[in-house]
Amino acid sequence: MNPIRPLILCLSLALCGSAHAGQSAPQPTEQSQTSPIELAQNPLDLPGLGLDIRLPVGSTASSRRISREVFADVIGKDQLWRLTISTRSSADKELGAEKAADQILENLQASFGVSSSSDPNETIGTFARVLDPVSPITFKGGTAYRFFLFQPTPDEKAPNTVRGVAVIKVGPGQMLVWDMTAPESNYAQAKAAMDATLAAVTTRDANFEDIDRGISLKAGHELIMGMSPDRMRSVYDSFGERWYRLYQEATEDSPEQEIGYRRVRAWSGVRSDLGGSRAVSGKAGQTPGLLVQIEARTLGDTPPGGERIIYDSKGTYFMSDDMSQEAWKLVVVIKQGRKSTTYTEVGARDGFEELLVTTADPSGGGDTLKLEIKEDGYLPISAALILPSLLAETGATGDVAFYTYRSDASAVTFRHDSIRHDPDNPGGWIHKTSVSHDSPVIVKYVDPDGSILREELPGGRRWVRTSLQELSKIWRSKRLPMG
């Protein structure tokens, strides 16, 4: 089998339109002039890719991660064009972006092909015309390969469209694919927006040199492992239940906007507290340890004429008292009206050699990851999720680092944390973290007891501590759906 086919078959499902024939259409032409493309200062939030992507000013975007793939949906200003950015994987680890783009173009043209009258399997022509062939666009740290295609519409009352596709290789067998569509009359604006955005992509550098990374990893390992089991349990048992509200700060152009909320719990218990899996029943299920549970709701887009998309998640995370065992279960449900789809992730390890992560999606498919880990510097998720509380308990200040698993990246990544005294809150702390080498810094303001008061995210988003009563009051006043 052609090694490129696994990727192309996957891409074709997402990118190809309906095949049809029998309609002639004019070749669209670019307008002689287009307005200069101004790009937003804040990059699009696509975790784990190592790229900064700045979108044209006036466009709106939403991003999500499903299983191991990242998606972003972008609508251009005045709805001149639409763009989907997504990751795609191939079993061929040597596959290049240019070859992938060539094959996507070939498949798109075939979907608009004209078959031979004598042999229906033989394509003798296509109604999809190449407006701009596969061409390289260089950016700081890499090269994208992009093409544009004219696509006739099967509906005589609907306008013909143009299709732009770009491919960037972000890892062995992993591509970032850009899929843009626009009415043919907006071809010039769409192409200018695509090319300006691609040319402005930049790769991010690692946070530390190797020597600094090693020192920070050693400091983090000694600090956390130096806490006695009794002291660690006291942090979890005193944690209780905490509610947080996520919102977008108000600007001159828009009011404050609710994005989501979460409930965080921590306690000392046993492994069977994860829930009814046979794998943790009996003696194994009675293993003592420390648990964190996070339940969250995030509001997605509301498509024109449709119902709002809602993302609900529940994750429960366990680690044994000596941190040698770890297990978790994460469930994500995507709802739109009465429709819902469910994705799950289950992780487990026994010892400090290998982490096993299994995912499942609604189609019955899924994936299994086997990730190598080392004891020095590795931080279980249960500890990572309440790390500000643990660091505050130690009373230490300075820089620390860890390796920990992240579901949004489907990988064990390097994270850097620093904690300092907060001069504006006596006894309080300022905790800064970057959860991977390519992630922005998140600032958390922590009370003396280790409780996060607020968390500042890029782009004017904030998590703030609240109560269920106050959260319910805010959401109901805005007529938002609470679970």
C-alpha positions as CSV (number, residue, x, y, z in Angstrom):
1,M,0.0,0.0,0.0
2,N,1.2,3.5,-0.8
3,P,2.6,4.8,2.6
4,I,1.0,8.2,2.0
5,R,-2.5,6.8,1.8
6,P,-3.3,6.7,5.5
7,L,-2.9,10.4,5.8
8,I,-4.6,11.2,2.5
9,L,-7.6,9.0,3.3
10,C,-8.0,10.9,6.5
11,L,-7.6,14.2,4.9
12,S,-10.0,13.4,2.1
13,L,-12.8,12.9,4.5
14,A,-12.3,16.3,6.0
15,L,-11.3,18.2,2.9
16,C,-13.1,16.8,-0.2
17,G,-16.4,18.1,-1.4
18,S,-19.1,16.2,-3.3
19,A,-18.1,14.9,-6.7
20,H,-20.2,16.1,-9.6
21,A,-19.9,16.9,-13.2
22,G,-21.8,18.5,-16.1
23,Q,-21.3,22.1,-15.1
24,S,-19.0,24.6,-16.7
25,A,-17.7,27.6,-14.8
26,P,-15.5,30.6,-15.5
27,Q,-12.0,30.8,-14.1
28,P,-12.0,33.3,-11.2
29,T,-9.5,36.1,-11.4
30,E,-7.7,37.9,-8.6
31,Q,-8.6,41.5,-8.1
32,S,-5.9,43.9,-9.0
33,Q,-5.7,45.3,-5.4
34,T,-6.5,44.0,-2.0
35,S,-6.3,45.8,1.3
36,P,-3.2,45.1,3.4
37,I,-3.6,42.3,5.9
38,E,-3.2,43.3,9.5
39,L,-2.5,40.5,11.9
40,A,-3.7,40.2,15.5
41,Q,-1.0,40.6,18.2
42,N,-2.1,37.6,20.3
43,P,-1.5,34.2,18.6
44,L,-4.1,31.5,18.2
45,D,-4.1,29.0,21.1
46,L,-3.2,25.6,19.6
47,P,-1.4,23.7,22.4
48,G,1.6,21.4,21.9
49,L,2.5,22.4,18.3
50,G,5.4,24.7,18.9
51,L,4.0,27.3,16.5
52,D,2.7,30.9,17.0
53,I,-0.1,31.5,14.5
54,R,-1.5,35.1,14.2
55,L,-4.8,35.5,12.4
56,P,-6.0,38.5,10.4
57,V,-7.6,41.3,12.5
58,G,-11.4,41.0,12.6
59,S,-11.5,37.2,12.3
60,T,-12.9,35.1,15.0
61,A,-11.6,31.7,16.1
62,S,-12.4,28.8,18.4
63,S,-10.1,25.8,19.1
64,R,-10.5,22.4,20.6
65,R,-8.7,19.1,21.0
66,I,-10.4,15.7,20.3
67,S,-8.4,12.6,21.1
68,R,-4.9,13.3,19.7
69,E,-5.9,15.9,17.1
70,V,-6.1,19.7,17.4
71,F,-8.8,21.7,15.6
72,A,-9.4,25.5,15.1
73,D,-12.3,27.0,13.3
74,V,-11.8,30.6,11.9
75,I,-14.2,32.9,10.2
76,G,-12.8,35.9,8.4
77,K,-13.9,39.5,8.8
78,D,-17.4,40.1,7.2
79,Q,-17.4,36.3,6.6
80,L,-15.3,36.7,3.5
81,W,-13.7,33.3,4.1
82,R,-13.7,30.3,6.4
83,L,-10.7,28.4,7.6
84,T,-10.2,25.2,9.5
85,I,-6.8,24.4,11.0
86,S,-6.2,20.8,12.1
87,T,-3.5,18.3,12.9
88,R,-3.4,15.0,10.9
89,S,-1.2,12.0,11.5
90,S,0.4,9.5,9.1
91,A,2.0,6.1,9.7
92,D,4.7,7.3,7.3
93,K,7.1,9.2,9.7
94,E,9.2,10.4,6.7
95,L,6.2,12.1,4.9
96,G,7.0,15.6,3.9
97,A,4.6,18.6,3.7
98,E,5.1,19.2,0.0
99,K,4.3,15.6,-0.9
100,A,1.3,15.6,1.4
101,A,0.0,18.8,-0.3
102,D,0.5,17.3,-3.7
103,Q,-1.6,14.3,-2.8
104,I,-4.4,16.4,-1.2
105,L,-4.6,18.4,-4.4
106,E,-4.8,15.2,-6.5
107,N,-7.6,13.8,-4.3
108,L,-9.6,17.1,-4.4
109,Q,-9.4,17.2,-8.1
110,A,-10.4,13.6,-8.4
111,S,-13.5,14.4,-6.3
112,F,-14.7,16.7,-9.0
113,G,-13.5,14.3,-11.8
114,V,-15.2,13.3,-15.0
115,S,-15.2,9.5,-15.7
116,S,-14.7,7.7,-19.0
117,S,-18.0,6.5,-20.5
118,S,-16.4,3.1,-21.2
119,D,-14.7,2.8,-17.8
120,P,-16.3,4.5,-14.8
121,N,-13.2,4.0,-12.8
122,E,-11.1,6.0,-15.2
123,T,-11.0,9.8,-14.6
124,I,-10.4,11.7,-17.9
125,G,-10.9,15.3,-16.6
126,T,-11.9,17.4,-13.6
127,F,-14.0,20.5,-13.1
128,A,-11.8,21.6,-10.2
129,R,-9.2,23.9,-11.7
130,V,-5.9,24.8,-10.2
131,L,-5.7,28.6,-9.6
132,D,-2.3,28.5,-7.9
133,P,-0.2,25.3,-7.8
134,V,1.5,23.8,-4.7
135,S,4.1,26.5,-3.7
136,P,6.4,27.0,-0.7
137,I,5.8,29.9,1.7
138,T,8.6,30.2,4.2
139,F,8.2,31.4,7.7
140,K,10.5,31.8,10.7
141,G,11.6,28.2,11.4
142,G,9.9,26.3,8.6
143,T,8.1,26.1,5.3
144,A,4.4,25.7,4.4
145,Y,3.2,24.3,1.1
146,R,0.0,25.9,-0.2
147,F,-2.3,25.7,-3.3
148,F,-5.6,27.2,-4.4
149,L,-8.3,25.4,-6.4
150,F,-11.5,26.5,-8.1
151,Q,-14.5,24.4,-7.2
152,P,-17.8,24.5,-9.0
153,T,-21.0,24.1,-7.0
154,P,-23.6,21.5,-7.8
155,D,-26.3,24.0,-6.8
156,E,-27.0,26.5,-9.6
157,K,-28.3,29.1,-7.1
158,A,-25.2,28.9,-4.9
159,P,-21.9,30.7,-5.8
160,N,-18.9,28.7,-6.9
161,T,-16.1,28.5,-4.4
162,V,-12.3,28.6,-4.1
163,R,-10.4,26.2,-1.9
164,G,-7.0,26.9,-0.4
165,V,-5.0,24.2,1.4
166,A,-1.7,24.5,3.2
167,V,0.4,21.9,5.0
168,I,3.1,22.4,7.6
169,K,5.1,19.4,9.0
170,V,5.1,19.7,12.8
171,G,6.6,16.3,13.7
172,P,7.4,12.8,12.4
173,G,4.2,11.8,10.6
174,Q,2.3,14.8,11.9
175,M,1.0,17.6,9.7
176,L,-0.8,20.9,10.4
177,V,-3.4,21.3,7.6
178,W,-5.1,24.6,6.7
179,D,-8.3,24.3,4.8
180,M,-9.8,27.6,3.6
181,T,-13.0,28.1,1.5
182,A,-14.5,31.3,0.1
183,P,-16.9,32.4,-2.6
184,E,-15.0,32.8,-5.9
185,S,-15.6,36.6,-5.8
186,N,-13.6,36.7,-2.5
187,Y,-10.6,34.8,-4.0
188,A,-8.2,37.7,-3.7
189,Q,-9.0,38.5,-0.1
190,A,-8.9,34.8,0.9
191,K,-5.5,34.2,-0.8
192,A,-4.0,37.3,0.8
193,A,-5.3,36.3,4.2
194,M,-3.9,32.8,3.9
195,D,-0.5,33.9,2.6
196,A,-0.1,36.6,5.2
197,T,-1.0,34.3,8.0
198,L,1.4,31.5,6.8
199,A,4.3,33.9,6.3
200,A,3.9,35.2,9.9
201,V,4.0,31.8,11.6
202,T,6.9,31.5,14.0
203,T,8.4,28.5,15.8
204,R,8.9,28.8,19.6
205,D,12.2,28.2,21.3
206,A,12.6,26.1,24.4
207,N,12.4,27.9,27.7
208,F,15.7,26.8,29.1
209,E,19.2,25.7,28.1
210,D,19.9,22.1,29.0
211,I,22.0,23.0,32.1
212,D,19.2,25.2,33.5
213,R,16.6,22.5,32.7
214,G,18.6,19.9,34.7
215,I,19.0,22.1,37.7
216,S,15.3,23.0,37.8
217,L,14.3,19.3,37.4
218,K,16.5,18.3,40.3
219,A,15.1,21.1,42.5
220,G,11.5,20.2,41.7
221,H,12.1,16.5,42.3
222,E,13.7,17.1,45.7
223,L,11.1,19.5,46.8
224,I,8.1,17.3,46.1
225,M,9.6,14.0,47.0
226,G,10.9,15.6,50.2
227,M,7.3,16.0,51.5
228,S,6.4,13.2,53.9
229,P,3.3,11.1,53.0
230,D,1.4,12.6,56.1
231,R,2.2,16.1,55.0
232,M,1.1,15.4,51.5
233,R,-2.2,13.8,52.6
234,S,-2.9,16.9,54.8
235,V,-2.7,19.1,51.7
236,Y,-5.2,16.9,49.8
237,D,-7.6,16.5,52.7
238,S,-7.7,20.2,53.5
239,F,-8.2,21.1,49.8
240,G,-12.0,20.4,49.9
241,E,-14.1,21.6,46.9
242,R,-13.3,24.7,44.9
243,W,-15.3,26.4,42.1
244,Y,-13.7,28.6,39.4
245,R,-15.3,30.7,36.7
246,L,-13.6,31.3,33.3
247,Y,-14.4,34.5,31.4
248,Q,-13.1,36.9,28.8
249,E,-12.3,40.3,30.1
250,A,-14.4,43.2,28.7
251,T,-12.8,45.4,26.0
252,E,-13.9,48.6,24.3
253,D,-15.7,46.6,21.7
254,S,-17.3,43.9,23.7
255,P,-18.6,43.2,27.2
256,E,-17.3,40.6,29.7
257,Q,-18.1,37.2,28.3
258,E,-18.5,33.9,30.1
259,I,-16.5,31.0,28.7
260,G,-16.8,28.2,31.3
261,Y,-16.5,26.9,34.8
262,R,-14.9,24.1,36.8
263,R,-15.2,22.3,40.1
264,V,-11.9,21.0,41.6
265,R,-11.8,18.4,44.5
266,A,-8.9,16.7,46.2
267,W,-8.7,14.1,48.9
268,S,-6.8,11.1,50.2
269,G,-8.4,7.8,49.4
270,V,-7.8,4.6,47.5
271,R,-7.4,3.7,43.9
272,S,-11.0,2.3,43.6
273,D,-12.2,5.9,44.1
274,L,-11.6,6.3,40.3
275,G,-14.8,4.4,39.6
276,G,-16.1,1.0,38.6
277,S,-13.3,-0.5,36.5
278,R,-12.5,-4.1,37.3
279,A,-8.8,-3.3,36.9
280,V,-8.9,-1.4,40.2
281,S,-11.1,-3.7,42.2
282,G,-10.1,-6.1,45.0
283,K,-6.6,-5.7,46.6
284,A,-5.3,-3.4,43.9
285,G,-8.3,-1.1,44.4
286,Q,-7.5,-0.7,48.1
287,T,-4.1,0.9,47.3
288,P,-4.0,4.1,49.4
289,G,-3.2,7.3,47.6
290,L,-4.1,10.8,46.6
291,L,-6.9,11.9,44.2
292,V,-7.9,15.0,42.3
293,Q,-11.2,15.3,40.3
294,I,-12.0,18.1,37.9
295,E,-15.4,18.6,36.4
296,A,-15.7,21.4,33.8
297,R,-18.0,23.0,31.2
298,T,-16.8,25.1,28.3
299,L,-19.1,27.0,25.9
300,G,-18.3,26.6,22.2
301,D,-19.7,28.4,19.2
302,T,-23.3,28.8,18.1
303,P,-23.5,28.0,14.4
304,P,-25.9,30.2,12.3
305,G,-29.4,28.7,12.7
306,G,-28.0,26.0,15.1
307,E,-27.7,25.3,18.7
308,R,-24.7,26.2,20.9
309,I,-21.9,23.6,21.2
310,I,-21.0,22.6,24.8
311,Y,-18.0,20.8,26.0
312,D,-18.4,18.9,29.3
313,S,-15.5,17.0,30.9
314,K,-14.8,14.9,34.0
315,G,-11.4,13.7,35.0
316,T,-10.4,11.7,38.1
317,Y,-6.7,11.2,38.8
318,F,-5.0,8.9,41.3
319,M,-1.4,8.5,42.5
320,S,-0.1,6.2,45.3
321,D,1.4,7.7,48.4
322,D,4.9,7.0,47.1
323,M,4.0,8.2,43.6
324,S,5.1,4.9,42.0
325,Q,1.6,4.1,40.8
326,E,-0.7,6.4,38.8
327,A,-4.1,6.0,37.1
328,W,-6.8,8.2,35.7
329,K,-10.0,8.4,33.7
330,L,-11.0,11.4,31.6
331,V,-14.4,11.6,29.8
332,V,-15.2,14.5,27.4
333,V,-18.8,14.9,26.1
334,I,-19.5,17.3,23.2
335,K,-23.1,18.4,23.1
336,Q,-25.2,20.2,20.6
337,G,-28.9,20.2,21.3
338,R,-30.0,16.6,21.8
339,K,-26.9,15.2,20.1
340,S,-23.8,14.3,22.0
341,T,-20.5,12.5,21.3
342,T,-18.2,11.0,24.0
343,Y,-14.4,10.6,24.1
344,T,-12.5,8.8,26.8
345,E,-8.9,8.6,27.9
346,V,-7.6,6.1,30.5
347,G,-4.1,6.1,31.8
348,A,-2.1,3.9,34.2
349,R,1.4,3.0,35.2
350,D,3.1,0.8,37.8
351,G,6.6,2.0,38.4
352,F,8.7,4.6,36.7
353,E,9.4,3.0,33.3
354,E,6.3,3.2,31.1
355,L,3.0,5.1,31.0
356,L,0.1,3.4,29.1
357,V,-2.6,5.7,27.8
358,T,-5.7,4.5,25.9
359,T,-8.2,6.6,24.1
360,A,-11.6,5.8,22.6
361,D,-13.9,7.8,20.3
362,P,-17.6,7.5,19.2
363,S,-16.7,5.6,16.1
364,G,-15.3,2.7,18.1
365,G,-11.8,3.7,17.2
366,G,-9.1,4.9,19.5
367,D,-5.4,4.7,20.2
368,T,-2.9,3.3,22.7
369,L,0.2,5.2,23.7
370,K,3.2,3.7,25.5
371,L,5.4,6.5,26.8
372,E,8.7,6.0,28.5
373,I,9.3,8.0,31.7
374,K,12.0,8.4,34.3
375,E,11.5,8.7,38.1
376,D,13.8,11.8,38.4
377,G,11.7,14.9,37.5
378,Y,8.4,13.0,36.7
379,L,5.3,14.5,38.3
380,P,2.0,12.5,38.4
381,I,-1.0,14.4,37.1
382,S,-2.7,14.2,40.5
383,A,0.1,16.3,41.9
384,A,0.5,18.6,38.8
385,L,-3.2,19.6,39.0
386,I,-2.7,21.1,42.5
387,L,0.9,22.0,42.3
388,P,0.5,25.6,43.5
389,S,-1.0,24.2,46.8
390,L,1.9,21.8,47.2
391,L,4.5,24.5,46.5
392,A,2.9,26.9,48.9
393,E,2.9,24.1,51.5
394,T,6.7,23.7,51.2
395,G,7.2,27.5,51.7
396,A,10.0,27.4,49.2
397,T,10.6,30.1,46.5
398,G,12.5,29.8,43.3
399,D,12.4,27.9,39.9
400,V,11.4,24.2,39.6
401,A,10.6,22.0,36.6
402,F,9.0,18.6,36.0
403,Y,8.0,16.2,33.3
404,T,4.3,15.3,33.3
405,Y,1.7,13.9,31.0
406,R,-0.8,16.3,29.3
407,S,-4.0,15.0,27.7
408,D,-4.2,18.0,25.4
409,A,-0.8,17.1,23.9
410,S,-1.0,13.3,24.2
411,A,2.5,13.4,25.5
412,V,4.8,13.7,28.5
413,T,6.1,17.3,28.3
414,F,8.5,19.5,30.2
415,R,7.0,22.2,32.4
416,H,8.6,25.0,34.2
417,D,7.2,26.6,37.4
418,S,8.3,29.5,39.6
419,I,6.9,30.6,42.9
420,R,7.5,33.9,44.6
421,H,6.0,35.9,47.5
422,D,3.2,38.2,46.5
423,P,4.0,41.7,47.8
424,D,0.4,42.7,47.5
425,N,-0.9,39.8,49.5
426,P,1.0,39.1,52.8
427,G,1.7,35.4,53.1
428,G,0.4,34.8,49.5
429,W,2.3,33.7,46.5
430,I,2.6,34.4,42.7
431,H,3.0,31.1,40.8
432,K,4.0,31.2,37.1
433,T,3.9,28.2,34.9
434,S,4.6,27.2,31.3
435,V,3.2,23.7,30.8
436,S,5.4,22.9,27.8
437,H,8.4,24.4,26.1
438,D,6.1,26.1,23.5
439,S,3.3,27.3,25.9
440,P,2.8,30.8,27.1
441,V,3.3,31.7,30.7
442,I,0.2,31.5,33.0
443,V,0.2,33.6,36.1
444,K,-1.6,32.4,39.3
445,Y,-2.2,34.4,42.4
446,V,-2.3,32.0,45.4
447,D,-3.6,32.6,49.0
448,P,-1.4,31.6,52.0
449,D,-3.4,28.3,52.3
450,G,-2.5,27.4,48.7
451,S,-5.9,28.3,47.2
452,I,-5.7,29.9,43.7
453,L,-7.5,33.2,43.8
454,R,-7.2,33.9,40.1
455,E,-5.4,32.6,37.0
456,E,-4.5,34.9,34.1
457,L,-4.4,33.3,30.7
458,P,-3.2,34.8,27.4
459,G,-5.7,36.9,25.4
460,G,-7.5,38.5,28.4
461,R,-9.0,35.3,29.8
462,R,-9.2,34.7,33.5
463,W,-10.1,31.9,36.0
464,V,-11.3,33.3,39.3
465,R,-12.3,31.6,42.5
466,T,-16.0,31.7,43.1
467,S,-18.8,29.8,44.8
468,L,-21.5,27.6,43.3
469,Q,-24.1,30.1,44.4
470,E,-22.3,33.1,42.8
471,L,-21.5,31.2,39.7
472,S,-25.1,30.1,39.3
473,K,-26.3,33.6,39.8
474,I,-24.0,35.0,37.0
475,W,-24.8,32.2,34.5
476,R,-28.5,32.3,35.1
477,S,-28.6,36.1,34.8
478,K,-27.0,35.7,31.3
479,R,-29.3,32.7,30.5
480,L,-26.4,30.4,30.0
481,P,-26.8,26.6,30.2
482,M,-25.5,25.1,33.5
483,G,-25.0,21.4,33.9
